[in-house]
Each structure stands twice: as structure tokens, then as C-alpha cells.
Amino acid sequence: MQNNVLILDFGSQYTQLIARRVRELNIFCEIKPYNALPADLSQYKAVILSGSPFSVRSEDAPHPDLSQIRGHKPILAVCYGAQYIAHFSGGNVAPSNTREYGRAKLAHIAPDPFFKGVPENTQVWMSHSDTIKTLPAHAELLASTHDVANAAFKIQEEDIYGIQFHPEVYHTKEGKRILENFLVTIAGLEQTWTPDAFAETTVAELREKIGNDKVILGLSGGVDSTVAAVLLHQAIGKHLHCIFVNNGLLRKNEFQEVLDQYEHMGLNVKGVDASKLFLDALKGEADPEKKRKIIGRIFIDVFDDEAHKVEDAKWLGQGTIYPDVIESVSATGGPSATIKSHHNVGGLPDYMKLKVVEPLKMLFKDEVRRVGASLGIPDERLGRHPFPGPGLAIRILGDITPEKVEILQEVDHVFIKGLVDWGLYDQIWQAGAILLPVQSVGVMGDERTYEKCVALRAVESTDGMTADWVHLPYEFMQKISNDIINKVPGVNRVVYDISSKPPATIEWE
């Protein structure tokens, strides 16, 4: 069905946000690099051109081939996109004489379906150094701001709308309405893309794609792999074989608790306790990157051994989500910088010879949770904080011993349980404890102690790319500190990390 939106990425930091806003309107969309247009454009009913850090006047500026789009499909050109359309349609784009960054008021709004329901002097968000000095001859001005004369325009014959502001950011108060006006009223898209619809369609597609083949999926206990497993289970049932590996670096009691939860969900899960193997391999190693590599290597060995026990397995299931796909595509074809490399289950080697199936590869994290809810997955699974793949290994600074793991598990348990009991857990993106490689003097009873120090960390975020520390109540912090020191032998000092990302990272290693 032709009910999709194509977003061409010119390298803007806001491109993913455009996609999220479109999805919030229950309209499906995809992001593609500007220089890697899909061969088949028939599935797209509208196109959005993103912003960019480039100037349209520079020689290395992104220059897409829009010959199959202009005049054929409605186009919404945002910021750089608007400047690109204006520049290559006979208008004039030049450096701005005034700073055009931040909040502005949109005024002189023309009566056009694009701005239906948008009041005069509504706030919008600007972020550009060039500006459109003059519009193309066949363009019509739709709105201005105090500093930007040509803030919005349309090219009637080609069904193109250009805007200098960013409708996708929170600071543009009527941004969602403007996007809806363009996509629904002007482009005629239907708002039918819902979690229920996605689940139903995906299960049907998986059933047809996989048939009676066997699929192996590595579960982590997290949201993505859990939702992927349930979708696959609904599609192929007993042909799905899940493997959950205990690397000895999970939270307290987590291995058995997660296995019990999966059993109640009806999934075919095999738990593999390889904790001794991991801890033995990590003995004496303090370097963070080497710890990660050891854990990744051992995981591959353990997973490969278990996978070979499933006869005639043809597929490897993964919980890859859309930001991972976008980043990997941008790294090879688009102008955006690569943010991270992604390995969903530790980077499985080619010799496993399994075809990959990724049922969530078109979803953002919040969409994964909504799909999970529509599938009936318990809230405690869907609301689980992100947990690093190497587990507590990167929260124990320095070398790892079973004793240190046990101490940190106990500290983490007190902290997380406290957050739940105080109703704070769901307000936090991620929380945990870090065991520091220092000891401090303390007094317990009448005796001097010289024991370990732990740092607590709690951050709020939407995607983990940036994060702010959470202002936890002093009363809560006082109780948790007392509980940790009184209940966890070997710890006599608790500190709280109030660093934001950037410049710090969420994890310490």
C-alpha cells in the first residue's frame, strides 16, 4: 500500500526526530541518505528533505537527484532542504546578516492548508547560518519572522513546501500540526500505522518468510530482544529457540528471574550458566576495552556451542532497532557521522552461516515498547532500564573478582529496589551503581574501617545520546546510603554522580 513517507537525510542532527514525529502521527516513514535513493519510489506518497550542516553554496554540499520526485510527489523541504529548493529553482541563498538560531515568532501567515489551525505569532525554532534572500519567481511566500523574511513558501505547480524552521523539535509549538497538515491534508496519507497494525503485519511477514525453518535468538533480558522474541514466537511457535547466557555479571538473581518471566510468557528459552567461564577469563584484567573484548569473545564461543545443538537452524534472530540501521547506513552512504558500531549479540562470526531476521529494524525504542504492550508483554519487562551488554564488568572499575561482583550486585539491588519502592524507577532512563577502585576510612561502632566506596548513578534521557543526572530526593538518598552501608559488608561510603552527558558518559567505562 502506498502510504509511506521518504525522508532524505542531508546529515542533520534532527533527521531521526523528523521520523519520530511522523511516526507519532501514525504514519510510516523511512530515512534514506540523500545519495542513496530507493530504486522503487512508488511506495512513497510524500517526501521530506532534512536540514544539514552544509551550505547549499559550498562545492561539497549534498546534491540529490530529485528528478523522479519533483512534480511527482508532494515535498516538504526543511531548513537546508528549503534553501536547496530555493537555490536550484532560481532563488538567492546567501549568508545571513543576523543570527538565525533559536526561538522566533511566525507571522504574516498566509491562508493555506499548510498552516491550517496555526495561529499568528506562534513560536518556531530556527537553526541556520544561510538564509533565503529572494524566492524563486514561481514561489509564493507563506510566512515570515522578524529576522527571516522568507520563513515559509510554496511552489504551487510542483506541490513543494519549504520552511526555514524545524517543525520536528519541541520548541516549534505547532510543529506537529504543520506536519499533519502537510502529510494528511496535502499529501493525502492515512494515519493507519499503529503498534497493533505493525505487530499483525510483521507476524504475517515473518511466517511467510521463515516458514518451518528454525530460528535461534540470543536473549539479553532487555526490551528489544524480548519484543523480537515474542513476534517471532507468534509467527513460528516452537521453531524459535532462544538462548539466554549468564555471564556472571548480571544483577542479583537476574538470571533465574528473567528465565522465570520468559517461561510465563510461553517462550522456548534455554538458560546457559557460563558465569565461571567468563569470570575466569576476566581474572586480573583491568583495562575496560580488553574486558569488553574478553566478554564478547567468550559470549560468541558459548552462543556458537549452544546454536550447534539446535539441528538444522537456518536463521539468527536479532533485536536490532531503527537507530542502529540508520547509523550503519549513514556510515557507508550518508553525510552523518557514525555515532557507534552496533553488535546485537556480541558480533557473531560469519562462519555460523545463518541468515539474519530482524523484526524490529524499522522501529524506534519508544515504538518497540508500544508494540510490546500491544503484544501483552508485562510492564516490568517493557519498562526495564537499559543495561550494558558487558554487565557489571564495566561498573567494576579495575580488575574483576567474584567478591567484587557480589558486593556490586548487593549494592545495585538495594539501589534499584529503593527506586521501585519510592516510585522513582519509571521516572529514570537508567540507574545503577559503580564500584570504585578506592578505599576510604570509616567508623562503624567503635572500630575504624577501611573499606570500599560506591558511586550511584541515575540519569534521564530519551535515547541515551545525551543525558542529565536526576535530582533524587535527599530523604531517599539518605536512606539508600544508610541501607547500603549497613547491609552490604565491605562498603563504608556512598557518593552520587551528578555529571551529565556530555561531557561525561552514562557508564564510567
N, C-alpha and C positions, 0 to 999 in steps of 0.2 A: 504493500500500500504506500502510495506517495504521500507521506505525512511526516517527513523528516526535514531537519534544518542542517545545513552545512555551514560550519564556522571555519573560516580561513584564518590561520594563525600567522601573524606577521612578527611574532616574538614578544607580544605584550605580556606583562606580568598579570594582567587581568583576564586573559583568554579563558582560563578554566572557570573564572567567575561568571563570564557570559554564559557558558554552558550550564552552570548550576542554576542560573536564573531562568534560562529557557526550560530546563527540566522541571523547575518549580511550577511552571505553568502547565505541567502535564503534557509537554511536547517533547518528542525525542529529538536529539541533536548529536552531531559528531564533530570533533575537531580534526582538521587536517592541515598539514603545513601548506603554506601558500604555493609552494613549488612542487607539490605532490597531489594535484587534483585527482579525484577518483575518475577512472575511465568512464564509468556509468553515472551520469548526473541525473538520470531520470527519477531516481528515488527521492530527490530533494525538491521540496516545494518552495524553499526560500534560502537565501544565503546571507550570512553576516560576515563583514570584513572587520577584523580586530584592529586594535591600536598597535603601536610599535615603538621601540626606542629609536628607530631610524628617522631620518628626514627624507621626504619624497624628492628633495632636491639633490641628495647625495648620489654618487655614482653606484654605490653598492646597496642602494635601497631595494627592498623587496619589490619585485615587479612581476605580478602574477599574470597568467594568460586568462583573461576574463571573456574571451570571445564566445565561449559556449554558455556564458551566464548572463552578460549584459543584454538586455532586450528580451531575454527568455524567462528569467525568474526575478521576483522581487528581491532587491538588495538593500540591506541596512548597513551603511558604512560608518564605522565608529572611529573618531579621532584620526589616526593615520589613514584609516580606510576612507574617511570623508575627504581628507587632503589629497589622497591618491586619486579619487574620482574627480575632484575639482581640477587638480593639476593636469591630468591627462584628458580632460574634457574641454580645455580652453580657458580655465580659470587661472588665477595667480595665487600661488602659495609662497610666502616669504617669512623670514624670521620675525617674531612678534616684537613690537617695541615695548610692550608691557608684560609683566609676569602673568602667565595664564595657568596658574596651578592652584587648586583648592576650590573652595565653595564660590558659587556665583548664582545670580538670580536670573532666571529665564524670563524674558519679557517680549512684548510685541508679538505674541504667539498668534500665528495665522489660523483661521478656521479650517482645519484639515483633519481628516480621520486619524492621522498620525498622533495628533495632540488632543484627541477627544477626552474630556474629563480632566485635563491638566490645567490647573489654574495659573493665572498670571503671577509672575514673581516667584514661581516655585524654585526651590534650591536644586542646583545641579553641581556636578563635580568635574572640574577641568584638570587636565594634566598634559600639557604640550608646550613646546617652545616655538614651533612654527604656527602660523595662522593663515586662514584663507582670506586674502586681501580682496579679491574680486571673484564672484561666482562665474561659472560658465554662462554663455549667452542664453542657453535654453534652460537655465535653472531658475527656480522660484524660491525666494527667501521665506522661511517659515518661522524663525525666531532669532532673537539676539540677546546678548547680555550687555552689561555696562562697558566691558572691555573687548568683547568679541562681537563684531557686527554680524558676521555670518555664522551663527552658532548652530543653525539647522537649515537645511534646504532640501528640495526635491527636484529630480529631473523627471518630469512628468512622462515623457514618451517611453522612458526605459524603466519606469517603476523603481527608481532608486531614491533612497532617503539617506542623507548624510548629516551626521551630528558631530560637533566638536567635543561634546561632553561624553561622560561614561555613564550609561544608564544601568550598568551592571553593578555599580558599587552602592553601598548602603547610603552614602551621602547624597546621592541623587534621589530625592524623596519620592518622585513619581516614576522612577526608572522601570519598575515592574509593569506599571500601567502602559508606559510608552512601548515596551517590548511586546506586551499583549496586543496593543493596538496594531502594531506592525505585523505580528505573526498571525493573529486571528482575524482581525478586521480587514487588513490589506492583503495579506498573503493567503488567507483562507484556510489556515491549518486547523485541525481538530485537536481538542485537548483531551486525548484519549489514552495518553501514556501514563499508566498508574502502576504501582507495585503489583497489584493483583494481575493486571494485564501482562506485565513483564514476566511474572512467575509462570503464568499459564502458557504463554508463548514459548518461553525458554524451555520448560519441561517438554513440550511437544517437539521442539527442535532437537533437544538432547536425545530424546527417544528415537527420533528418526536418524540422527547422525551416528549414534553408538550401536543401536540395535541390541544384539545379545552379547556384545563384547564385554570383557571385564575391564573395570577402571580401578586404578589404585590412587588413593588420595592421602596425602600427608596432613593430618590434623594438627593444629597448634593449640586448640582450645580457644582461639580468638574468634572474632566476629566473621571475618571474611571466609576462612576455611570452613566454619560451621555452616554458614548460609550456602556456600558452594556444595557442601556435602548433602544438605537437605534437598536442594534442587536436583542433584544427581540421583539421590535415593528415590525421589518421587518419579524420576524418569526411568531408572533401570533396576531399582529394588536391590535384590540380593547380588546383582552383578557388580555392585560397588563395594570395594574393600578398602576400609580406612585404617590408617596406621598412626598411632599416637605414641611418640617416643618420649620417655622420661630421660632427660639428660642430667638429672641430679641437681639441676639449677632452677627448678620450678619453685613456686611459692609453697608454703606449708600445706601439706595434704592435697595439693592441687592435682597431682596425677590421678589419685583414686576418685576425687570429687568430679573431675572432668569426665572420667570413664563412666561413672555412675550416671551423670547427666546425659551423656550420649546414649547410654543403654536405654534410659527412659524415653529418649526420642526415637528409638527403634532403629538406630544406625548399626551397621555391622562394623564394629571397631575392635581392632586388636591393640592392646596396650603392650608396649615393649619397654621394660625397665632396664635401661643401659646406663644407669647413673654411675656405677663403679667404673665402667669403661671410660666415660667422659672425665670423671674426677681424677682417675689415674693418669690420663693423657695430659691433663692440665697441671699436674703436680710440679711446683717450682717455677711456673711461668707467670711473669708479672706484666709483660707487655700487652696492652689492650688489643692491638691488631693481631698479634700472634695468638692470643686467647680466642679471638673470633675465628681465625683460620683453623685452629685445632678443633673447635666445636663444629664448624662447617664440615671438615673432613670426616670426623667421626660420625656425624649425622648421615652423610652420604653413604658411608660404609654400612651403617646399621639399616638405613632405609633400603638400600640395594639388596642386602641379605633378606630382608622381610619381603620385598617385592618379588624376589625369585621364588618365594614359597607359594605365590599365587600363580597357578598354572595358566598359561595362555592369556596373560594380561596384555591388552593392546593399547590402553590409554593411561595417561597420567593426568589426574585432575588437579587443578591449582586454583587458589583463591585470588588470582591477580585481579586488581581493580583498575578503573579507568585512568587515574593519575599515573600509574605505573606505565600504562600503554602510551599515554601522551608523552611522558618523559623519554621513553625509549625511542619513539618515533621522532621527536624533536632532535634527539641526539644524532640521528642519521640523516634527517631530511629538512628539518626546520631551523629557524633562526634562534630559537630559545636555547639557553644554556642548559646542559644536563645538570639536574639537581642531585640525583643519586643513581646508583646502579641498583637494580632490583632482582633479587633471587627469592622466589616464593618459598621454596623448600630447600634452601641451602645451596642452590645451584647444582642441580642434578646433571650428571655427566651424559654425554651423547651415547655412550655405549649401552645405555639402558634401552635404547631403540623403542621408546614409547611415543605414540602420538599424544599431543597435549590438547586437553579440553579445559577451557577457562570460562565458565558460565557467567562470571561477574565482570568480565573485562570491559564492559561498557558502562559500569556503574561507579558513581562516587560513593564515598564512605557512608554519608548520611542516607543515600539511596539503598545501600546494602542493608542498613538497619531497618529501613521501611519495608523492603522486600522480606527480610527475615521475620518481621512482625506479621506480615500477611501470610507467611507460611506457618505461623503458630509457634515459632521458636521462643522459648521462655525469655522474659525480660532480663534476667540475670546473665544470660549468655550475650544478648544483644547490647546490653549496657556495660559490658566488661571493658575496663580501661585497656588501652594498648599495652602490650608487654613485649620487651625486646626479645628477638629471636635467641640471642645468646643467654637470655635469662639473667639470673643473678650474677653471672660471671662478670658482667660489666658494671655491676653495682658493688662488687667487692674490689676495691682499689688495691692493686698489688697481687700477690700470688693467692691461689685458692686452695683451701683445705676443707675437709668435711666439717670441721669445727666452726670455721668462719661461715660456711653455708648455713649451718644450723642456727647460729646466732642471728644472721640476717633474716632467715625465714621467720624466726620468732619476732624480731623487731617489726618486720613488714606486716606480719599477722596482726600485731597489736594496733599498728597504724591504720591499716585498711579496715579492720573491724570497727575501729573507733569512728572512722569516716562514715561507715554504713550506719552505725548506731546513732550518730548525731545528725543523720540526714544530709550529709555533705558529699557523699560519694558521687551522686549523679550530677553535681554542680562542677565536677572536676574532669578535665580531659585525661590526665594521667597523674598517678601518685605512686610513690614508692620510697624506699629507704636505701641509703648508701652506707656501706661500712668503710670507714676511713682508715688509712694506714698509720694512724697515730694513737697514742695512749695519753690519758690525762690523769692528773691526781684528783682524788675524790675522798670523801669521808662517808662511811656507812657504819652506823652505830658509833662506836668509839675508835674504829680502826681506819687507818689510811688505806685507800685503794689506788691502784694504778691500772686502769682498765681502758677499754675501747670507747671510741667516740663514734656516733652515728649521725648522719645528716638526713633529715626528712625533706622530701621534695613533692610539691603539688602545683600543677600548672593548669591554666585554662587555655584552650586553643580550639580552632575549627579543623585544622588539617595537620598540625604538628610542624608546619614550616616556620611559623612564628608562635611564640607562647609567652604568656605573662604569669608570674607567680601569683598564687591565690592567697588572699588575705583571710587566713583561717582565724576563728575567734580565739582570743587569748585564753579563755577558760578551757577551750578544747586543747590547745597546745600545752597548757599546764598539766592537764590530766594525762594526756598521752605521754608526755615526758616522764611524769612520775610512774606511770604504768610500765613503760619500757625499762626504766632503771630498776624498778622493784621486781619485775617479773622475768627479766632476761639476764641471767648470770653472765658477767664479763663486760657489761656496758655500764658506764657511770656518767656519761654525758651525751646530751641530745642537742643538736643545733638544727636550724631551719634555713633552707636555701632560698634566698629572695632575689635570685638572678633571673632575668628574663632572657628569652631567645629572640633575636640576637641581643647581646654578644655571646652569651653562654649558650650551651646546648641543653636539651632536656635531660639527657643522660650525662653522667660525668666521664664516661669513657666511650 
